[in-house]
Amino acid sequence: MTTLTKLRDSAAECTRCDLYQRATQTVFGEGKAGAPIALIGEQPGDQEDKQGHPFVGPAGRLLDRALAEAGIDRADVYVTNAVKHFKWTERGKRRIHQRPAAGEIRACGHWLEAELDAVQPRLAVLLGAVAGQAVFGSRFRVGDHEGTTEEASLGSWRGMVVATIHPSAVLRGPDAEARDQAYAGLVEDLTLARQTLAGAGGTR
């Protein structure tokens, strides 16, 4: 089994798709091997691309708050993204993220498989459609899976999964009420993940 340190070093030189050409750097996962939960996001955002760490921007801060409310310590989870390079388009002076294409998700699947093999989490939380497609394929839709626990596999990894929205979806809510509802759903799904891990799983 390849260590996470070796995987991170190898991923830093990745040219499996064209996204590396415009990204600042590879943003690899962080955490320890043996972590019981893996949080899988979609792709790095602007701040993650600049800092080189996953979930350190506004969505990451919201995720930290949701994890705390769900009773999950972020220090005890492995945090990564399905795609390791920031895909973006310019809008004025801002870099706005673009959705990774299916081929880009597949190309980066090599790294996600290797991470899960090295970490061997008992449960993975899929944050958003891209994360779900990386595990279940291109037909995955969050709404069809949200609120349930399922068995899944990727490469040599086998475990349970809980699918939920990406934290950035909460931030994009059209008004305060919509954002509050989306956030409550995120916390509920993360709570389901914790309960599943404790042996009290099921559907909400």
C-alpha positions in Angstrom: 0.0 0.0 0.0 1.4 3.4 -1.0 1.6 5.9 1.8 -0.3 9.2 1.7 3.0 11.1 1.7 4.2 9.3 -1.4 0.8 9.8 -3.1 0.8 13.5 -2.3 4.3 13.9 -3.7 3.3 12.0 -6.9 0.1 14.0 -7.3 2.0 17.3 -7.2 3.4 16.4 -10.6 0.1 15.2 -12.1 -0.6 15.9 -15.7 -3.4 13.3 -16.3 -5.7 16.0 -17.6 -5.3 19.6 -18.7 -6.5 21.2 -15.5 -3.0 21.4 -14.1 -2.1 24.0 -16.8 -4.2 26.8 -15.2 -4.1 25.7 -11.6 -1.7 27.1 -9.1 -0.9 23.7 -7.6 -2.4 20.3 -6.8 -4.6 20.3 -3.8 -4.3 16.9 -2.3 -6.3 15.4 0.6 -5.3 15.9 4.3 -5.7 13.7 7.3 -4.4 10.5 8.6 -4.5 6.9 7.4 -7.0 5.0 9.4 -9.4 7.9 9.7 -12.9 6.4 10.1 -14.6 9.0 7.9 -13.5 10.4 4.5 -15.1 13.7 3.4 -15.0 13.9 -0.4 -15.7 17.3 -2.0 -15.9 18.2 -5.6 -12.8 20.3 -6.4 -10.6 23.0 -4.9 -11.9 26.6 -4.9 -10.0 29.8 -5.3 -8.6 29.9 -1.8 -7.8 26.2 -1.8 -5.9 26.6 -5.0 -3.9 29.5 -3.6 -3.2 27.9 -0.2 -2.8 24.3 -1.3 -5.2 22.9 1.3 -8.7 21.4 0.9 -11.7 23.3 2.3 -10.0 26.4 3.7 -12.3 28.9 1.9 -15.9 30.1 2.8 -17.3 26.6 2.1 -14.7 25.0 4.3 -15.6 27.3 7.2 -19.2 26.4 6.8 -18.3 22.7 6.7 -16.4 23.1 9.9 -19.4 24.5 11.6 -21.7 21.8 10.2 -19.3 19.1 11.4 -19.2 20.5 14.9 -23.0 20.6 15.1 -23.2 17.0 13.8 -20.7 15.9 16.5 -17.8 15.1 14.1 -14.3 16.4 14.8 -12.7 17.5 11.6 -9.3 16.4 13.1 -10.6 12.8 13.0 -11.6 12.8 9.3 -9.7 12.6 6.0 -10.7 15.5 3.8 -10.2 15.5 0.1 -11.7 16.4 -3.3 -12.7 14.2 -6.3 -10.7 16.5 -8.5 -7.4 17.9 -7.3 -6.9 21.0 -9.5 -9.0 24.2 -9.6 -11.0 24.6 -12.8 -12.0 28.2 -13.3 -13.2 30.9 -15.6 -12.4 34.6 -15.2 -15.2 37.0 -14.3 -13.9 40.5 -13.9 -11.0 40.2 -11.4 -12.5 37.0 -9.8 -11.8 33.4 -10.6 -15.1 31.5 -10.7 -15.0 27.8 -10.4 -16.3 25.7 -13.3 -17.7 22.2 -13.0 -15.2 19.5 -13.9 -16.0 17.5 -17.0 -16.6 13.7 -16.9 -13.2 13.0 -18.4 -11.5 15.2 -15.7 -13.3 13.4 -13.0 -12.3 10.0 -14.4 -8.7 11.1 -14.8 -8.5 12.2 -11.2 -10.2 9.0 -10.0 -6.7 7.5 -10.0 -5.8 9.6 -7.0 -9.1 9.2 -5.1 -8.9 5.4 -5.4 -5.3 5.5 -4.1 -6.3 7.8 -1.2 -9.2 5.6 -0.1 -7.0 2.5 -0.4 -4.4 4.2 1.8 -6.8 5.6 4.4 -9.4 2.8 4.4 -12.2 4.8 6.0 -15.2 2.9 7.2 -17.5 5.5 5.7 -17.2 8.2 3.1 -19.4 11.4 2.9 -19.9 12.5 -0.7 -20.2 16.3 -0.7 -22.0 17.2 -4.0 -22.7 15.7 -7.4 -19.1 15.6 -8.6 -18.0 13.5 -5.6 -20.9 11.2 -6.1 -20.1 10.8 -9.8 -16.5 9.9 -8.9 -17.8 7.0 -6.8 -21.1 6.0 -8.5 -20.7 7.1 -12.1 -22.0 9.9 -14.3 -25.7 9.2 -13.6 -25.4 10.1 -9.9 -27.7 12.8 -8.6 -27.5 13.9 -5.0 -31.3 14.1 -4.6 -31.7 10.4 -5.4 -29.3 9.4 -2.6 -29.4 12.1 0.1 -30.6 11.0 3.5 -29.6 7.3 3.1 -26.7 5.1 3.8 -25.4 2.8 1.1 -22.6 0.4 0.4 -20.1 1.4 -2.2 -16.7 0.5 -3.6 -13.9 2.4 -5.5 -10.9 0.4 -6.6 -10.0 -1.8 -3.7 -11.9 0.2 -1.1 -15.2 -1.0 0.3 -17.3 0.9 2.8 -20.5 2.8 3.5 -21.4 6.2 2.0 -23.7 9.1 2.8 -24.4 11.6 0.1 -25.2 15.2 0.8 -24.9 18.7 -0.8 -21.7 20.5 -1.1 -21.3 23.3 1.5 -21.0 25.8 -1.3 -24.6 25.0 -2.3 -25.6 26.4 1.1 -23.8 29.7 0.4 -25.4 30.0 -3.0 -29.0 29.9 -1.6 -31.2 32.6 -3.0 -32.3 33.9 0.4 -31.7 33.4 4.2 -34.6 30.9 4.5 -33.2 28.7 1.7 -29.7 28.9 3.1 -31.0 27.9 6.6 -32.9 24.9 5.2 -29.9 23.7 3.1 -27.6 24.1 6.0 -30.0 22.1 8.3 -30.1 19.3 5.7 -26.3 19.2 5.5 -26.0 18.9 9.3 -28.7 16.2 9.3 -26.8 14.2 6.7 -23.5 14.6 8.6 -25.3 13.4 11.7 -26.6 10.4 9.8 -23.0 9.6 8.9 -21.9 9.8 12.5 -24.7 7.6 13.6 -24.0 5.1 10.9 -20.4 4.9 12.0 -21.6 4.3 15.5 -23.8 1.4 14.4 -27.1 3.3 14.5 -27.5 3.9 10.8 -30.6 4.0 8.6 -32.5 6.6 6.7 -33.6 9.9 8.0 
